[in-house]
Amino acid sequence: MTKTLSAGRRIHRCIRTLRTAATALAAGVAVTAITGCSTLTQPINGVPANRLPPEFFPEPKNDLVPVDISLLSLEPPREYLLDGGDILGVYIEGVLPFNPPNEPPEPPPVNFPEADNTLPPSIGYPIAIQDDGTLALPLIEPLDVAGLTLEQVRDKIRDAYIDEEILIEEKARPIVTLIQKRTYNIIVIREDGLGDGRTSRGLQRQDVASQFIRGGSDRSGSGSMVKLNAYENDILHALVETGGLPGLNAKNQVKVLRANRANQEKYREFVKQFYAQQECLQRDPCYCPPELPEDPSILRVPLRVRPGEFPDISDEDITLNDGDIVYIESRETEVFYTGGLLPGGEFPLPRDYDLDVLGALALAGAGVGGTAQNSGGGISLGRSPVAGVPPGRVYILRKLPCNQQVAIEVDISEATNNPAARVLIQPGDVVLLQYKCEEEIINAGIGTFFTFGIAEILRN
């Protein structure tokens, strides 16, 4: 009989303990339901990603392929064609230099090239071809030599002196060599840290990223003046002379700004017409001012294209002339921001591949399926946290024209199981991680149970 009463007391005590724990759990749920979860107190009017049209999403860039860099270089002719700015070595016996009849002719001077000159040693007196393509020689009219080879110029000089009866045919043996090729002065401005001989550090992550992009470096462009020889005055040679192709800090394109006045006047006229049209439209109360279109006179050469595409780049496009500017633009504004249950930060976007919402969470330090570090997703018993239900919703705040925005709602569980639901992050996005209301209720109940229920069980 005593044993039966003792067993009944133990059963009654267990039932009472379980009731106490259940009461604590129900109390936690009730408190959460009464006070409200963050979904109710701080609502975000999100739109599920599958309900938005395609224009709200950026085009993927994972499949972009590099452009054949040979398209950025001019193909030199088989024989060098002369033009204004070339320096020739000319020797004409009896004329250049002048020789009295009774004296032996002077030997022609030999010119050795400078260290950075790839031409072989030349013979003759240096005479420059004028900007109009003419060559001025003693005793004859200037000769038009633009577009001719050295052999053709030699024949033309010989024929000119014979026609003027200055030299007889037997002694008309001029020597024409090339001392120096014509050069073009090109300005190269780079914002990727390669123009001054440094190695690009690349965009870093989180705390380093913000410092590197905004404060750690002024990101000022490094400028260089390069001299390019004829038939090497193209975009590729300008890049090679200043550090190579653009680094990861730069955009996947090269801009070329022409120095001629015609392009500058064309852009001024374009801007005037644009603002004149906007003044007429501003009378509409619903008017939304658009961004100023990019300068149509600036050549933009892409460095990555979609498979099967062939960029329309002509020799005229890649040819650089005196005063032209090659501009490598920084992509310092291609960042996204994090908040909500994620640690606040500024993160750079990859240049050559896509970053989806799950990748953004991982980059911010919140792996899929884990509890947020500053979310209270569980309670802490000493140094060992008791994990609760992980947050299951992400909002992506995306800017729209006219100071508007759209909040794209992404269900983490759906995005985990369906790659099509993984929204791609684009520059300027704000990624907010949140609990669903039911997740907060469950976590609050679990926390209350471990705080009061376990203590009550141990006490009893």
Residue, then its C-alpha position, 0 to 999 in steps of 0.5 A: m500500500t505504501k509503495t502504491l501511494s509513493a508511485g501515485r505521488r511521483i506520477h502526480r508530481c510529474i504531471r504537475t511539472l509538465r503542466t508548469a512547463a506547458t503553462a510557461l510555454a503558453a505564457g511565452v506564446a501569449v505574451t508574444a501574441i499580445t505584445g505583437c511581433s516585428t512583422l506587425t509592429q514594423p511592417i514592410n509592404g513587400v511584393p513576392a518576387n514571383r509577382l514582379p515583372p522582369e523589368f524589376f530584375p537585372e540581367p544575369k551576367n554569369d554567362l558573359v564571355p570576354v571580348d577577343i582583345s585582338l579587336l582592340s588592336l590595329e592590324p599593321p600593314r605589310e609595309y610602313l606607310l609614311d605620313g606627317g610626323d615621320i622623320l626620314g633619313v635622306y642622303i642625296e649625293g651632291v645635293l644633300p649635303f651640297n658638294p662642290p664639283n672638285e671635292p669628294p662627296e661626304p659620307p652619309p651620317v649614321n643614326f643609331p636609335e634610342a633605347d626605346n626605339t625598335l627601328p634599326p640604325s638608319i642612314g641620312y640627314p633627318i628631315a621630318i614629313q610635314d603635317d600636310g604630308t609633304l617632304a621639303l628637299p633642297l632645290i625642288e618643290p615639296l613632295d607629297v609622300a603621305g601614304l607611300t612606302l620608303e621605296q616609293v618615296r625614294d623613287k619619287i625623289r629620284d624622278a623629281y631631281i631628274d625632271e628638274e635636271i639637277l641630277i643625271e640619271e646615272k648619279a641619281r641614287p638617293i638613300v631614304t631610311l626611317i629614323q623615327k616613326r610618328t607618335y600620338n600623345i594619348i591621355v589614359i585615366r585609370e581608376d582601378g589602381l593600375g595606372d601608376g604601377r601598383t597592383s590592384r587590391g580588388l574589392q574586399r568584404q564587409d568592414v574592409a570593403s567600406q573602408f576601401i571603397r569609401g574612406g580607405s582610399d580616395r579612389s582618385g584616377s591616376g593619369s598618364m600621358v603615353k606616346l604611341n607609334a603609328y599603327e600602335n595608336d589603339i586602345l590595346h596598346a594604350l592599356v598595355e602601356t599603363g598596366g594592362l586590362p582593367g582590374l576588378n575595381a573597374k567596370n567591364q568597359v573602356k571609354v574613349l573621349r575624342a579630343n576633336r571639337a566636333n564631338q564636343e559641340k555635338y554633346r553641347e547641342f544634345v544637352k541643350q535639346f534634352y533640357a529644352q524638352q524637359e522644360c516643356l514636360q515640367r508643366d505636367p504635375c505628374y512629371c518625373p525628371p529622367e536621368l541625363p542620357e550618356d554622352p553619345s559622342i563617347l565611345r564605349v567598348p565592352l570587355r565582356v559580351r553575351p555568348g554569340e554576340f560580336p561587338d561592332i568595333s571598327d578600326e576607326d573606333i579603336t584608333l586613337n589620335d593626339g589628345d584622345i582620352v582613354y578612361i577606365e571608370s571605377r565601379e565604387t558605387e556597385v555595392f549593396y547594404t545589409g540590415g534588419l537581423l543582419p549586421g549592418g554593412e556595405f558590401p561590394l558586388p562581384r564584377d564578373y558573376d551574379l550574386d543572388v540573395l542567398g549569396a548576399l546572406a552568406l557574404a554578410g555572415a548569415g548562412v542559410g538555415g542558421t540563426a541570426q547573430n543579433s536576432g535573439g533567435g534563441i536564448s543564451l545559457g551561459r556561453s552556449p546559445v540555445a538556437g531557435v527557428p531561423p529567420g525565413r524571410v528577406y526583403i530587398l529594397r530596390k530603388l526605382p526612378c522618381n525616388q520610388q522603391v519596391a520591397i521584394e519579398v523572398d521566402i528563404s525556404e522557397a529560394t533554397n529549394n528553387p533556384a528560380a526564386r533566388v533574386l539577383i542583387q543589384p547595386g544600391d539594394v538594401v537586404l533586410l533579414q526578418y523573422k516571420c510572425e509565427e517564427e517569432i512566436i515559436n522562438a519566444g515560446i522556446g525561450t520562455f520554456f527554457t527560462f522558466g519551464i526548465a527551472e520549474i522542472l528542476r525545482n520540483 
